[in-house]
């Protein structure tokens, strides 16, 4: 997958692992594991998004532990030995991820901590996961001070959660001020965070076509001489590359080439799909 839509795949796989495994056919289960293997191998090669995939594997392993105990009730398709082997494979992947040691590059130029504090704080405001802020704060004492900035955590709370949700989880510090950091982690446990993807999966309600919406910055970065794509420019998802299921809903199709929408206003027919929205398109 492209960097822009990589985050979509782990979230989709995790949702399936939590509640849809028993609904997959034997072929779909095999495709699920094949796609998961490709995602894991990419992370092992790039040494990026390690925590994201580690959490996905833990969710899948926990689900399988529960389901394998009920295999006598035909909860899962296939031989019990096959599922035990898959669980062993997941444990092996987890061990490989745990063994990754990221070495600091031999770079003698300007580093992040050499930047002015205002620029460091501005960059930290781009992080959408509070755990990343905590990890960054453990790198150096100066970064720890910045990572505790109240405004930083306030903006993070307001980005992910509604005012109503925030009002229900107010926490005061010893100084009588709102403790936005504690509130953020409390809110995360109570409500889903705002989903964020470089590219978004689109459904054309007129043509019933699934496609990826091209990220403007990615298109320009990949093709420096190219003009920025228009708002409704898309490229279609290959069924073999993306669709995990062989029981596709008859209302949804996918083509191997870009489709010219025949609607009078194509942009109004296109809606963004989250991983959960995508799953909801299919009948299990």
N, C-alpha and C positions, 0 to 999 in steps of 0.2 A: 504494500500500500504506500501511498504518498505520505510525506510528513504531515500534510494538512489534515488528513482524515484518519491518521493512525489511532488517535485517542477514541474514535468511534468504535473500533473493533473490540478492544478490551471491555468497554462498557457493555456492548452487545453480548459478548461471550459470557460476561459475569451475570447478566440478567437471565440468560438461558441456563447457566449453571445453577442459579438459585431456584428456578421454578419450572423450567421447561424441558429438562432432560428426559423425563419420562414420556414426553409427547413426541420425541424425535424417532424417526424410523431408524433401522439399522444403518442404512446408507447415510442418513443425516448425522447420526452419531459419529460415524467414521469421518465425515467431512468436518464436523465440529473439532475433532481431535487433530485432524490434519491442519486446519487453519490455526488452531491453538499452537501447534508445534512451530509453524512458520512465524507466529508472533513471538514466541519464546526465543527462537533462534535469532531473530532480528535484534531483540533486546540484548542477548548475550554477545552478539557481534558489535552492536553500537555502544553498549554499556550505558544506555539511557532508558529512562522510564522503568527502572528496576523495581521500585516500590509498587508501581501500578500493576505490574505483571505478577509480583509476589502475592499481592492481595487477591488477584484473580485466581491464581493457583490454589491459594488457601481456601477460598470460597468453593471452588470446584471440588477440592479434596474432601472438605467437610460435607458437602452435599452427597458425594459418592459413598462416604462412610455410612451415612444414614440410609441411603438407598440400597446398598449392597446387603445390609442386614435384612432387608425385606425382599430380597431377590426371589425367594420362594413363592412370593405372591405375584410374580411376573411384573414387578415394577419397572425393571430395566430389560431392554431387548438384548439378547445375546447370552453367551456362556459366562458363568461366574468367573472362570479363570481369565477370560479376556478382560473383564473389568478390574480384576486384581492386578493384572499386568499394567493396565492403564494407570491405576493408582500408584503403582511402583514407578512408572514413568514420570508422573507428576512429582513424586518425592525426589526423583533424580533431578528434575528441572529446578526444584526449589533449592536443592543442594548446590547446583551450579550457580544459581543466582546469589546464594549466600557467600559463595567463594570468590565472587568478583571483587577485585581490589582495584579501585580507581587511583591511578598514580598521577601526581601533580605534574603537568607538563613543564619541561625545562624552558621556561619563558622568563626573560629578564626585563621585559618591557613594562608598560603601565599595567597595573592590576586593578581589580575592582576596588580594593581598599585605598588605592591612590587617588581615586576620583573625589571630587568635592562631596561633602556630606549631603548636599541637596540633590546631587545626581544619584548618589547611592540610594537615598530614600525614594527618589522618583522611580528608579529601577525596581526596588522592592515592592512598590505599589502595583507593579505589573504582575506580581505573583498572585495566583487565584486560590492557592491552597495554603492554609495556615500552617500545615506541617512543614512546608518548604521554608516558610519564614522562620520557624523554630530551628530548623536544620541550619539555615544560613546564619542565624544568630550564634551558633555554636562554633563557627569558624574562627572568629576573632572577637576580643573584648569590645572593640568599637562597633562591630556589627551587632553584637548582642544588645547594646544600648539602642541602636536604631530599630532592631526587631521588636523592642518593647514599646515603641511609639504608639500612644493611644489613638492618634488620628489614623495610623496605618490599619489598626485592627477595627476601628470604627468603619472605615471605608470598605473593609473586607466583609464585615457584617452586612452593611447596606447593599453591597453588590450581590450577595447570595440570598439574602432573606428580606421579606417584606417588613414594613413598619409594624404591622400587627404581630408578626412572629417575634420581632425583637422586643416589643413591649411585654410579651408574655414571659420573657426569659431575662429580665433585668437583674444584674448582679452588681452590687456596690463593693468598692474596695474599702480598705481600712480608713482611707482618707475621705470617704463619702462620695467618691466619684464613680461613674460607671466603669466597670472593669470589662472593657470591650474584648480583651483577649479571652478571658474566661467565658464571656457570653458567646463568643464565636464557637468554641468547642462544645458548649452546652447546646447551642443551636444546631450544630452538625449532628449531634446525637438525636435530636428531635425532628429535624426536617431535612429533606434532600437539598443539596447545594445546587446552585445554578449550573447547568451543563454548559461546557465551553468546548467548541471544536473549531479547528482551522477551516475546514470545509464542512458543509452541511449536506445531508442527504435530502433530496427534494422529491416530492411526488407531484406530478402534473395531474390534477384532477380531471382535466379535459381528455388527455390522451391515455391516462392510467399508466404512466411511464415513471420508473425510478431512475434518478440520475444524481450525480454529485454536482453541487454548485461550485464553480471554480472560484478559489480565493484570489482576489485581485493581486495582492502582494506576492503570492506564490507564483502566479502566472508571469508577472513582470520579472521576478527573480530568476525564473527558469528560462525565460526568453527575453533577454534585455532589449532586443530590437522590436519586440511585439508591443502592440497597443494594448492598454488595459481592456479586459473583456467587459462587455456590456452587462447590465444587471441581471439579465435573464440567460446569459451564456452558461451552458452546462455541457458536461460530457457524461455519457451514459455508463452505468455500472455493468460490467460483464456478469451475467448470471453465475458462471462457473467460478468467478473470482470472489463474488460477494454473497450471493444468496445461499444460505445454509440449508435450505429446505427443498425437498422435491415435491412438496405438497403445496405449491404456491396457490394463493387465493386467485380464483378466476377473474377477480376485478383488477388485479395488478399484473402488469407485464413488464418485461425488461428487454431492451434491444441492444445489439452489439455496436450500433452506430448512433451518432447524434440524431435526434428526431426534430424535425421542424414542426412546432406546435401549430395546429390549424385554428386555434381559438383567436377571436378578435383581439383579445388582450392577454397574451401568454403569461405575462408577469402575475396577473391576478389569479391564475389557475395553479400557480406553484406554491406549495406549502412545505415548510421545513419539518423534517421528522427527527425526533430523538430516537435513541436505541429502543426505548419502550414503545414509541409510536410505530417503529418498524415491526416489532414483534406483534403488535396488535393487528397488523395487516393480514396476518396468517391465521388460519384455523388449525388448532391443534387437536 
